[in-house]
Every structure is written in structure tokens, then in C-alpha cells.
Amino acid sequence: MKVESRIFEICTVFFFLCAVVYWLLSHEPVGIVGLTLTGGLSLIIGTYFRFVSRRLEARPEDNPEAEVADGAGDLGFFSPGSYWPIGLAFAAASTAVAVAYWLPWLIAMTLVLLLIMVGGLLFEYHIPPSGH
């Protein structure tokens, strides 16, 4: 996680420098606030990654002397035949459209659909197979 924290720390410095330069050149408040908040959010993420990296064992990505073979092995379990992500994408897109056009009845329906899809994806392998 040290690599990720370093990336976000570099981005934080970049965003704050951009905010200062933008302030000096334009004096336009909305852009200054946007760049400053972007730098702040980047700082939060970088600080979190730095905090977590102290509690985890070093990964091959964090070792400059590591070989490609050091990162071999399982990365996790990914369901090969799940249809829940397609439903989740549809529900998220429908919710975004409903919010964009501010249709409260559609927002309520799509939020319920979104919760169902998230629940289905989350508990896909915790439900016993039917017929048993």
C-alpha cells in the first residue's frame, strides 16, 4: 500500500500547487475551491493508505528488489458466471437518470432496485442452492 499512498501524496501536492497557481492567475473562487477540495480528498485517501500500509505486511509492489514471480498466486475469488454486476450497473445508471431528471417516484424505485442488486451480489454465495 506504500506505492498507492505515494501516488496519492504526489497528487495532493500537485492539486494544492495547481490551486495556488490558479488563485494567482485567475482569482476565480469556484475553481480555487474545487482544486483545494480535490487536494483535500486526495490527502485523505493518501493518509488512509499510509495508515493501513503500516499494519499490513509488505507486498511485492512495495519492494523495489522484487521479481515478477514474487507476485504470483491467487489474487482473490471472482465469480465467473454472475449476472448481478449487469443488474447493478443497470440499477446505478437508472438511479443516475432518475436523479438527473429529478423524478422522485423513479428515484425511490431505482434505489430499491439498487439495494436488491447490491444485496444479491453481496450474498450470492451465502444462499444455499435450491433443492436442498
Long-range contacts (C-beta under 8 A, 24 or more apart in sequence): 1-49, 1-50, 1-52, 1-53, 1-56, 1-59, 1-62, 2-49, 2-50, 2-53, 2-62, 3-61, 3-62, 4-49, 4-53, 5-46, 5-47, 5-49, 5-50, 5-53, 6-46, 7-46, 8-42, 8-43, 8-45, 8-46, 8-49, 9-43, 9-46, 9-50, 11-42, 11-46, 12-39, 12-42, 12-43, 12-46, 15-39, 15-42, 79-124, 79-125, 82-121, 82-124, 84-117, 84-120, 84-121, 84-124, 85-121, 87-113, 87-117, 87-120, 88-114, 88-117, 88-118, 88-121, 90-117, 91-116, 91-117
